[in-house]
């Protein structure tokens, strides 16, 4: 037995598949046209915290990495033998740094 005209068995399903393919092609071509025209629907808004963070990052980038005057002063003190570090402050800072890493 030979079966012919398989498309006629479920014309609704075939029509639906064809409509979906046409809609997908239309959407793809619309997106391509938008990209070519430079249009965009994307919008970005920063929160207050985001704006504050951006300002802080900008300030940090503009600041020098090394405080040259402070370095020069400390080098001079070390050279002259007058440098007296605050040992307790250094110890507190070391402990604080370790605790920050743990927590």
C-alpha positions in Angstrom: 0.0 0.0 0.0 1.4 3.4 -0.9 0.4 6.6 0.9 0.5 9.9 -1.0 -0.3 13.5 -0.1 1.0 13.4 3.5 0.6 17.2 3.7 -3.1 16.9 3.4 -3.4 14.8 6.6 -2.9 17.8 9.0 -3.1 21.1 7.1 -3.6 23.1 10.3 -0.2 21.9 11.7 1.5 22.7 8.3 -0.1 26.1 8.2 1.0 26.9 11.8 4.6 25.9 11.1 4.7 28.1 8.0 3.2 31.1 9.9 5.8 30.7 12.7 8.6 30.6 10.2 7.3 33.7 8.4 7.0 35.6 11.8 10.5 34.6 12.8 11.9 35.7 9.4 10.1 39.1 9.8 11.4 39.6 13.3 15.0 38.8 12.2 14.7 41.2 9.4 13.3 43.9 11.7 16.2 43.5 14.1 18.7 43.6 11.3 17.1 46.9 10.0 17.2 48.4 13.5 20.9 47.5 13.9 21.6 49.0 10.5 19.7 52.2 11.3 21.5 52.5 14.7 18.3 52.3 16.7 18.2 50.8 20.1 15.5 50.2 22.6 18.0 49.5 25.5 18.1 52.0 28.3 20.5 52.1 31.3 19.9 54.0 34.5 22.3 54.1 37.4 20.9 54.1 40.9 22.2 56.7 43.4 24.6 54.1 44.8 25.8 53.3 41.3 26.4 57.0 40.6 28.3 57.4 43.9 30.4 54.3 43.1 31.2 55.7 39.6 32.3 59.0 41.1 34.5 57.3 43.6 36.1 55.1 41.0 36.8 58.2 38.9 38.4 60.0 41.8 40.5 57.0 42.6 41.7 56.8 39.0 42.6 60.5 39.0 44.6 60.3 42.3 48.3 59.6 42.2 49.4 56.1 43.2 52.1 57.3 45.5 52.1 60.3 47.8 55.5 61.6 46.6 55.9 64.2 49.4 55.2 61.6 52.1 57.6 59.1 50.6 60.3 61.8 50.3 59.8 62.8 54.0 60.0 59.2 55.2 63.1 58.5 53.2 64.8 61.5 54.7 63.8 60.4 58.2 65.2 56.9 57.6 68.4 58.3 56.1 68.9 60.6 59.1 68.0 57.9 61.6 65.0 60.0 63.0 62.3 57.7 61.7 60.2 56.5 64.7 57.3 54.3 63.5 54.2 53.8 65.8 54.6 50.1 66.5 51.2 49.7 68.2 49.5 51.3 65.2 51.3 49.0 62.8 50.4 46.0 64.9 46.7 47.0 65.0 46.7 47.5 61.2 48.2 44.1 60.6 45.6 42.4 62.9 42.8 44.4 61.3 44.0 43.4 57.8 44.1 39.7 58.8 40.6 39.9 60.3 39.3 41.6 57.2 40.6 38.7 55.1 39.1 36.1 57.4 35.7 37.7 57.7 
